Structure formats: structure tokens, C-alpha cells
């Protein structure tokens, strides 16, 4: 499975967390519970700031 991992910063609490770019389930912030990414059937819709690409494949 090819895809990228992104470091995403939550706009509510400033927590940074790694998210898979093709996430198949909703990804919530580990600190405050805000939704960071939603599945769309392909690439996930990331709703917050992408700080960097952590790993490319």
C-alpha cells in the first residue's frame, strides 16, 4: 500500500500527531478529540495544518 504519513497540527490545542494520508477511519486528536482527518474513499481529507511529510512511499 503506497501512501504518505503527515505530521498534522491540531488548530484547537496545537498538538502535533502523525496521520496516514489514506486513513480509512476518522482520526481524532489524542489530546482534545477534535477530528483531524476524515476518510473519503481515497486520500483522507485533512482538516488542519500539515506541518510536514513524515514519510513518503
PDB file with SEQRES, HELIX, SHEET and CRYST1 records, atoms N, CA, C and O in Angstrom:
SEQRES   1 A   57  UNK UNK UNK UNK UNK UNK UNK UNK UNK UNK UNK UNK UNK          
SEQRES   2 A   57  UNK UNK UNK UNK UNK UNK UNK UNK UNK UNK UNK UNK UNK          
SEQRES   3 A   57  UNK UNK UNK UNK UNK UNK UNK UNK UNK UNK UNK UNK UNK          
SEQRES   4 A   57  UNK UNK UNK UNK UNK UNK UNK UNK UNK UNK UNK UNK UNK          
SEQRES   5 A   57  UNK UNK UNK UNK UNK                                          
SHEET    1 AA1 3 UNK A  16  UNK A  20  0                                        
SHEET    2 AA1 3 UNK A   5  UNK A   9 -1                                        
SHEET    3 AA1 3 UNK A  49  UNK A  55 -1                                        
SHEET    1 AA2 3 UNK A  27  UNK A  28  0                                        
SHEET    2 AA2 3 UNK A  35  UNK A  38 -1                                        
SHEET    3 AA2 3 UNK A  45  UNK A  46 -1                                        
CRYST1    1.000    1.000    1.000  90.00  90.00  90.00 P 1           1          
ATOM      1  N   UNK A   1       0.844  -1.171   0.000  1.00  0.00           N  
ATOM      2  CA  UNK A   1       0.000   0.000   0.000  1.00  0.00           C  
ATOM      3  C   UNK A   1       0.891   1.236   0.000  1.00  0.00           C  
ATOM      4  O   UNK A   1       1.684   1.433   0.921  1.00  0.00           O  
ATOM      5  N   UNK A   2       0.764   2.058  -1.019  1.00  0.00           N  
ATOM      6  CA  UNK A   2       1.548   3.279  -1.100  1.00  0.00           C  
ATOM      7  C   UNK A   2       0.759   4.417  -0.472  1.00  0.00           C  
ATOM      8  O   UNK A   2      -0.463   4.494  -0.596  1.00  0.00           O  
ATOM      9  N   UNK A   3       1.474   5.283   0.193  1.00  0.00           N  
ATOM     10  CA  UNK A   3       0.827   6.438   0.819  1.00  0.00           C  
ATOM     11  C   UNK A   3       1.826   7.229   1.634  1.00  0.00           C  
ATOM     12  O   UNK A   3       2.949   6.779   1.864  1.00  0.00           O  
ATOM     13  N   UNK A   4       1.424   8.389   2.065  1.00  0.00           N  
ATOM     14  CA  UNK A   4       2.278   9.263   2.856  1.00  0.00           C  
ATOM     15  C   UNK A   4       1.761   9.378   4.276  1.00  0.00           C  
ATOM     16  O   UNK A   4       0.567   9.222   4.536  1.00  0.00           O  
ATOM     17  N   UNK A   5       2.675   9.652   5.186  1.00  0.00           N  
ATOM     18  CA  UNK A   5       2.332   9.982   6.556  1.00  0.00           C  
ATOM     19  C   UNK A   5       2.621  11.462   6.737  1.00  0.00           C  
ATOM     20  O   UNK A   5       3.635  11.969   6.256  1.00  0.00           O  
ATOM     21  N   UNK A   6       1.720  12.156   7.437  1.00  0.00           N  
ATOM     22  CA  UNK A   6       1.863  13.591   7.632  1.00  0.00           C  
ATOM     23  C   UNK A   6       1.853  13.926   9.110  1.00  0.00           C  
ATOM     24  O   UNK A   6       1.146  13.297   9.898  1.00  0.00           O  
ATOM     25  N   UNK A   7       2.644  14.923   9.480  1.00  0.00           N  
ATOM     26  CA  UNK A   7       2.580  15.483  10.818  1.00  0.00           C  
ATOM     27  C   UNK A   7       1.557  16.605  10.742  1.00  0.00           C  
ATOM     28  O   UNK A   7       1.744  17.574  10.007  1.00  0.00           O  
ATOM     29  N   UNK A   8       0.465  16.472  11.512  1.00  0.00           N  
ATOM     30  CA  UNK A   8      -0.647  17.420  11.459  1.00  0.00           C  
ATOM     31  C   UNK A   8      -0.770  18.121  12.806  1.00  0.00           C  
ATOM     32  O   UNK A   8      -0.716  17.482  13.857  1.00  0.00           O  
ATOM     33  N   UNK A   9      -0.936  19.444  12.763  1.00  0.00           N  
ATOM     34  CA  UNK A   9      -1.084  20.229  13.996  1.00  0.00           C  
ATOM     35  C   UNK A   9      -2.563  20.548  14.193  1.00  0.00           C  
ATOM     36  O   UNK A   9      -3.211  21.121  13.317  1.00  0.00           O  
ATOM     37  N   UNK A  10      -3.079  20.173  15.344  1.00  0.00           N  
ATOM     38  CA  UNK A  10      -4.462  20.463  15.702  1.00  0.00           C  
ATOM     39  C   UNK A  10      -4.603  21.970  15.920  1.00  0.00           C  
ATOM     40  O   UNK A  10      -3.824  22.565  16.665  1.00  0.00           O  
ATOM     41  N   UNK A  11      -5.584  22.583  15.278  1.00  0.00           N  
ATOM     42  CA  UNK A  11      -5.762  24.030  15.420  1.00  0.00           C  
ATOM     43  C   UNK A  11      -6.409  24.405  16.754  1.00  0.00           C  
ATOM     44  O   UNK A  11      -6.377  25.572  17.146  1.00  0.00           O  
ATOM     45  N   UNK A  12      -6.992  23.438  17.452  1.00  0.00           N  
ATOM     46  CA  UNK A  12      -7.630  23.734  18.736  1.00  0.00           C  
ATOM     47  C   UNK A  12      -6.657  23.706  19.905  1.00  0.00           C  
ATOM     48  O   UNK A  12      -6.713  24.576  20.774  1.00  0.00           O  
ATOM     49  N   UNK A  13      -5.753  22.707  19.940  1.00  0.00           N  
ATOM     50  CA  UNK A  13      -4.867  22.563  21.106  1.00  0.00           C  
ATOM     51  C   UNK A  13      -3.382  22.582  20.760  1.00  0.00           C  
ATOM     52  O   UNK A  13      -2.543  22.476  21.654  1.00  0.00           O  
ATOM     53  N   UNK A  14      -3.038  22.718  19.464  1.00  0.00           N  
ATOM     54  CA  UNK A  14      -1.653  22.793  18.985  1.00  0.00           C  
ATOM     55  C   UNK A  14      -0.881  21.473  19.109  1.00  0.00           C  
ATOM     56  O   UNK A  14       0.336  21.460  18.925  1.00  0.00           O  
ATOM     57  N   UNK A  15      -1.560  20.370  19.416  1.00  0.00           N  
ATOM     58  CA  UNK A  15      -0.916  19.061  19.460  1.00  0.00           C  
ATOM     59  C   UNK A  15      -0.525  18.645  18.043  1.00  0.00           C  
ATOM     60  O   UNK A  15      -1.288  18.856  17.100  1.00  0.00           O  
ATOM     61  N   UNK A  16       0.669  18.049  17.892  1.00  0.00           N  
ATOM     62  CA  UNK A  16       1.085  17.507  16.601  1.00  0.00           C  
ATOM     63  C   UNK A  16       0.989  15.993  16.655  1.00  0.00           C  
ATOM     64  O   UNK A  16       1.396  15.364  17.632  1.00  0.00           O  
ATOM     65  N   UNK A  17       0.447  15.421  15.593  1.00  0.00           N  
ATOM     66  CA  UNK A  17       0.223  13.983  15.562  1.00  0.00           C  
ATOM     67  C   UNK A  17       0.410  13.488  14.135  1.00  0.00           C  
ATOM     68  O   UNK A  17       0.129  14.212  13.180  1.00  0.00           O  
ATOM     69  N   UNK A  18       0.881  12.260  13.990  1.00  0.00           N  
ATOM     70  CA  UNK A  18       1.112  11.668  12.679  1.00  0.00           C  
ATOM     71  C   UNK A  18      -0.172  11.017  12.172  1.00  0.00           C  
ATOM     72  O   UNK A  18      -0.834  10.265  12.888  1.00  0.00           O  
ATOM     73  N   UNK A  19      -0.512  11.329  10.905  1.00  0.00           N  
ATOM     74  CA  UNK A  19      -1.739  10.831  10.287  1.00  0.00           C  
ATOM     75  C   UNK A  19      -1.379  10.205   8.945  1.00  0.00           C  
ATOM     76  O   UNK A  19      -0.582  10.763   8.191  1.00  0.00           O  
ATOM     77  N   UNK A  20      -1.965   9.043   8.647  1.00  0.00           N  
ATOM     78  CA  UNK A  20      -1.765   8.400   7.349  1.00  0.00           C  
ATOM     79  C   UNK A  20      -2.623   9.122   6.316  1.00  0.00           C  
ATOM     80  O   UNK A  20      -3.801   9.381   6.558  1.00  0.00           O  
ATOM     81  N   UNK A  21      -2.046   9.442   5.185  1.00  0.00           N  
ATOM     82  CA  UNK A  21      -2.732  10.212   4.152  1.00  0.00           C  
ATOM     83  C   UNK A  21      -3.918   9.510   3.518  1.00  0.00           C  
ATOM     84  O   UNK A  21      -4.760  10.161   2.900  1.00  0.00           O  
ATOM     85  N   UNK A  22      -4.002   8.189   3.661  1.00  0.00           N  
ATOM     86  CA  UNK A  22      -5.134   7.430   3.115  1.00  0.00           C  
ATOM     87  C   UNK A  22      -5.883   6.731   4.245  1.00  0.00           C  
ATOM     88  O   UNK A  22      -6.274   5.570   4.122  1.00  0.00           O  
ATOM     89  N   UNK A  23      -6.075   7.448   5.338  1.00  0.00           N  
ATOM     90  CA  UNK A  23      -6.743   6.880   6.510  1.00  0.00           C  
ATOM     91  C   UNK A  23      -8.129   6.362   6.141  1.00  0.00           C  
ATOM     92  O   UNK A  23      -8.879   7.040   5.438  1.00  0.00           O  
ATOM     93  N   UNK A  24      -8.469   5.176   6.606  1.00  0.00           N  
ATOM     94  CA  UNK A  24      -9.765   4.574   6.282  1.00  0.00           C  
ATOM     95  C   UNK A  24     -10.780   4.772   7.405  1.00  0.00           C  
ATOM     96  O   UNK A  24     -11.940   4.387   7.264  1.00  0.00           O  
ATOM     97  N   UNK A  25     -10.355   5.366   8.512  1.00  0.00           N  
ATOM     98  CA  UNK A  25     -11.264   5.699   9.602  1.00  0.00           C  
ATOM     99  C   UNK A  25     -10.997   7.145  10.012  1.00  0.00           C  
ATOM    100  O   UNK A  25      -9.949   7.705   9.691  1.00  0.00           O  
ATOM    101  N   UNK A  26     -11.938   7.736  10.713  1.00  0.00           N  
ATOM    102  CA  UNK A  26     -11.781   9.100  11.190  1.00  0.00           C  
ATOM    103  C   UNK A  26     -10.656   9.145  12.214  1.00  0.00           C  
ATOM    104  O   UNK A  26     -10.564   8.280  13.085  1.00  0.00           O  
ATOM    105  N   UNK A  27      -9.793  10.168  12.103  1.00  0.00           N  
ATOM    106  CA  UNK A  27      -8.663  10.316  13.020  1.00  0.00           C  
ATOM    107  C   UNK A  27      -8.940  11.491  13.938  1.00  0.00           C  
ATOM    108  O   UNK A  27      -9.156  12.610  13.472  1.00  0.00           O  
ATOM    109  N   UNK A  28      -8.936  11.240  15.254  1.00  0.00           N  
ATOM    110  CA  UNK A  28      -9.191  12.276  16.243  1.00  0.00           C  
ATOM    111  C   UNK A  28      -7.889  12.673  16.934  1.00  0.00           C  
ATOM    112  O   UNK A  28      -6.974  11.861  17.068  1.00  0.00           O  
ATOM    113  N   UNK A  29      -7.818  13.922  17.368  1.00  0.00           N  
ATOM    114  CA  UNK A  29      -6.668  14.404  18.130  1.00  0.00           C  
ATOM    115  C   UNK A  29      -6.597  13.621  19.440  1.00  0.00           C  
ATOM    116  O   UNK A  29      -7.610  13.434  20.114  1.00  0.00           O  
ATOM    117  N   UNK A  30      -5.409  13.172  19.791  1.00  0.00           N  
ATOM    118  CA  UNK A  30      -5.227  12.378  21.002  1.00  0.00           C  
ATOM    119  C   UNK A  30      -5.403  13.208  22.272  1.00  0.00           C  
ATOM    120  O   UNK A  30      -5.649  12.646  23.339  1.00  0.00           O  
ATOM    121  N   UNK A  31      -5.283  14.530  22.177  1.00  0.00           N  
ATOM    122  CA  UNK A  31      -5.383  15.393  23.346  1.00  0.00           C  
ATOM    123  C   UNK A  31      -6.808  15.904  23.561  1.00  0.00           C  
ATOM    124  O   UNK A  31      -7.368  15.753  24.647  1.00  0.00           O  
ATOM    125  N   UNK A  32      -7.398  16.516  22.513  1.00  0.00           N  
ATOM    126  CA  UNK A  32      -8.698  17.172  22.704  1.00  0.00           C  
ATOM    127  C   UNK A  32      -9.854  16.483  21.985  1.00  0.00           C  
ATOM    128  O   UNK A  32     -11.011  16.829  22.228  1.00  0.00           O  
ATOM    129  N   UNK A  33      -9.576  15.523  21.112  1.00  0.00           N  
ATOM    130  CA  UNK A  33     -10.629  14.767  20.452  1.00  0.00           C  
ATOM    131  C   UNK A  33     -11.190  15.378  19.182  1.00  0.00           C  
ATOM    132  O   UNK A  33     -12.106  14.812  18.585  1.00  0.00           O  
ATOM    133  N   UNK A  34     -10.664  16.522  18.750  1.00  0.00           N  
ATOM    134  CA  UNK A  34     -11.107  17.154  17.509  1.00  0.00           C  
ATOM    135  C   UNK A  34     -10.763  16.255  16.329  1.00  0.00           C  
ATOM    136  O   UNK A  34      -9.708  15.621  16.330  1.00  0.00           O  
ATOM    137  N   UNK A  35     -11.620  16.189  15.334  1.00  0.00           N  
ATOM    138  CA  UNK A  35     -11.370  15.380  14.141  1.00  0.00           C  
ATOM    139  C   UNK A  35     -10.272  16.031  13.306  1.00  0.00           C  
ATOM    140  O   UNK A  35     -10.398  17.184  12.893  1.00  0.00           O  
ATOM    141  N   UNK A  36      -9.190  15.283  13.059  1.00  0.00           N  
ATOM    142  CA  UNK A  36      -8.074  15.785  12.257  1.00  0.00           C  
ATOM    143  C   UNK A  36      -8.214  15.375  10.797  1.00  0.00           C  
ATOM    144  O   UNK A  36      -7.846  16.135   9.902  1.00  0.00           O  
ATOM    145  N   UNK A  37      -8.740  14.183  10.550  1.00  0.00           N  
ATOM    146  CA  UNK A  37      -8.862  13.686   9.177  1.00  0.00           C  
ATOM    147  C   UNK A  37     -10.084  12.791   9.052  1.00  0.00           C  
ATOM    148  O   UNK A  37     -10.463  12.088   9.988  1.00  0.00           O  
ATOM    149  N   UNK A  38     -10.697  12.836   7.855  1.00  0.00           N  
ATOM    150  CA  UNK A  38     -11.861  12.004   7.555  1.00  0.00           C  
ATOM    151  C   UNK A  38     -11.584  11.197   6.303  1.00  0.00           C  
ATOM    152  O   UNK A  38     -10.976  11.708   5.362  1.00  0.00           O  
ATOM    153  N   UNK A  39     -12.022   9.932   6.272  1.00  0.00           N  
ATOM    154  CA  UNK A  39     -11.832   9.120   5.067  1.00  0.00           C  
ATOM    155  C   UNK A  39     -12.743   9.593   3.946  1.00  0.00           C  
ATOM    156  O   UNK A  39     -13.855  10.060   4.193  1.00  0.00           O  
ATOM    157  N   UNK A  40     -12.262   9.468   2.700  1.00  0.00           N  
ATOM    158  CA  UNK A  40     -13.069   9.864   1.547  1.00  0.00           C  
ATOM    159  C   UNK A  40     -13.123   8.757   0.505  1.00  0.00           C  
ATOM    160  O   UNK A  40     -13.694   8.956  -0.567  1.00  0.00           O  
ATOM    161  N   UNK A  41     -12.544   7.596   0.792  1.00  0.00           N  
ATOM    162  CA  UNK A  41     -12.504   6.514  -0.176  1.00  0.00           C  
ATOM    163  C   UNK A  41     -11.181   6.482  -0.927  1.00  0.00           C  
ATOM    164  O   UNK A  41     -10.897   5.521  -1.643  1.00  0.00           O  
ATOM    165  N   UNK A  42     -10.389   7.501  -0.774  1.00  0.00           N  
ATOM    166  CA  UNK A  42      -9.051   7.602  -1.381  1.00  0.00           C  
ATOM    167  C   UNK A  42      -8.166   8.297  -0.373  1.00  0.00           C  
ATOM    168  O   UNK A  42      -7.952   7.797   0.731  1.00  0.00           O  
ATOM    169  N   UNK A  43      -7.654   9.450  -0.754  1.00  0.00           N  
ATOM    170  CA  UNK A  43      -6.876  10.242   0.194  1.00  0.00           C  
ATOM    171  C   UNK A  43      -7.804  10.817   1.254  1.00  0.00           C  
ATOM    172  O   UNK A  43      -8.919  11.241   0.951  1.00  0.00           O  
ATOM    173  N   UNK A  44      -7.338  10.829   2.497  1.00  0.00           N  
ATOM    174  CA  UNK A  44      -8.138  11.367   3.588  1.00  0.00           C  
ATOM    175  C   UNK A  44      -8.230  12.887   3.465  1.00  0.00           C  
ATOM    176  O   UNK A  44      -7.318  13.534   2.951  1.00  0.00           O  
ATOM    177  N   UNK A  45      -9.324  13.439   3.933  1.00  0.00           N  
ATOM    178  CA  UNK A  45      -9.492  14.885   3.972  1.00  0.00           C  
ATOM    179  C   UNK A  45      -8.936  15.363   5.307  1.00  0.00           C  
ATOM    180  O   UNK A  45      -9.516  15.096   6.360  1.00  0.00           O  
ATOM    181  N   UNK A  46      -7.803  16.074   5.257  1.00  0.00           N  
ATOM    182  CA  UNK A  46      -7.140  16.554   6.473  1.00  0.00           C  
ATOM    183  C   UNK A  46      -7.594  17.987   6.703  1.00  0.00           C  
ATOM    184  O   UNK A  46      -7.375  18.861   5.864  1.00  0.00           O  
ATOM    185  N   UNK A  47      -8.233  18.224   7.856  1.00  0.00           N  
ATOM    186  CA  UNK A  47      -8.876  19.499   8.142  1.00  0.00           C  
ATOM    187  C   UNK A  47      -7.971  20.516   8.838  1.00  0.00           C  
ATOM    188  O   UNK A  47      -8.367  21.669   9.015  1.00  0.00           O  
ATOM    189  N   UNK A  48      -6.786  20.116   9.228  1.00  0.00           N  
ATOM    190  CA  UNK A  48      -5.911  21.001   9.994  1.00  0.00           C  
ATOM    191  C   UNK A  48      -4.580  21.182   9.279  1.00  0.00           C  
ATOM    192  O   UNK A  48      -4.366  20.612   8.210  1.00  0.00           O  
ATOM    193  N   UNK A  49      -3.691  21.969   9.861  1.00  0.00           N  
ATOM    194  CA  UNK A  49      -2.410  22.313   9.225  1.00  0.00           C  
ATOM    195  C   UNK A  49      -1.485  21.100   9.115  1.00  0.00           C  
ATOM    196  O   UNK A  49      -1.217  20.418  10.104  1.00  0.00           O  
ATOM    197  N   UNK A  50      -1.004  20.845   7.896  1.00  0.00           N  
ATOM    198  CA  UNK A  50       0.011  19.814   7.688  1.00  0.00           C  
ATOM    199  C   UNK A  50       1.366  20.466   7.905  1.00  0.00           C  
ATOM    200  O   UNK A  50       1.749  21.366   7.158  1.00  0.00           O  
ATOM    201  N   UNK A  51       2.090  20.020   8.915  1.00  0.00           N  
ATOM    202  CA  UNK A  51       3.377  20.605   9.270  1.00  0.00           C  
ATOM    203  C   UNK A  51       4.460  20.097   8.353  1.00  0.00           C  
ATOM    204  O   UNK A  51       5.274  20.880   7.865  1.00  0.00           O  
ATOM    205  N   UNK A  52       4.487  18.777   8.103  1.00  0.00           N  
ATOM    206  CA  UNK A  52       5.483  18.179   7.225  1.00  0.00           C  
ATOM    207  C   UNK A  52       5.057  16.789   6.787  1.00  0.00           C  
ATOM    208  O   UNK A  52       4.200  16.157   7.405  1.00  0.00           O  
ATOM    209  N   UNK A  53       5.674  16.328   5.705  1.00  0.00           N  
ATOM    210  CA  UNK A  53       5.502  14.940   5.291  1.00  0.00           C  
ATOM    211  C   UNK A  53       6.534  14.137   6.053  1.00  0.00           C  
ATOM    212  O   UNK A  53       7.735  14.370   5.916  1.00  0.00           O  
ATOM    213  N   UNK A  54       6.073  13.194   6.854  1.00  0.00           N  
ATOM    214  CA  UNK A  54       6.974  12.415   7.710  1.00  0.00           C  
ATOM    215  C   UNK A  54       7.658  11.323   6.913  1.00  0.00           C  
ATOM    216  O   UNK A  54       8.860  11.106   7.067  1.00  0.00           O  
ATOM    217  N   UNK A  55       6.902  10.621   6.052  1.00  0.00           N  
ATOM    218  CA  UNK A  55       7.467   9.512   5.292  1.00  0.00           C  
ATOM    219  C   UNK A  55       6.719   9.395   3.979  1.00  0.00           C  
ATOM    220  O   UNK A  55       5.490   9.449   3.949  1.00  0.00           O  
ATOM    221  N   UNK A  56       7.465   9.234   2.890  1.00  0.00           N  
ATOM    222  CA  UNK A  56       6.868   9.010   1.576  1.00  0.00           C  
ATOM    223  C   UNK A  56       7.168   7.602   1.126  1.00  0.00           C  
ATOM    224  O   UNK A  56       8.265   7.091   1.349  1.00  0.00           O  
ATOM    225  N   UNK A  57       6.198   6.975   0.496  1.00  0.00           N  
ATOM    226  CA  UNK A  57       6.394   5.642  -0.060  1.00  0.00           C  
ATOM    227  C   UNK A  57       5.858   5.611  -1.442  1.00  0.00           C  
ATOM    228  O   UNK A  57       5.919   4.575  -2.104  1.00  0.00           O  
TER     229      UNK A  57                                                      
END                                                                             
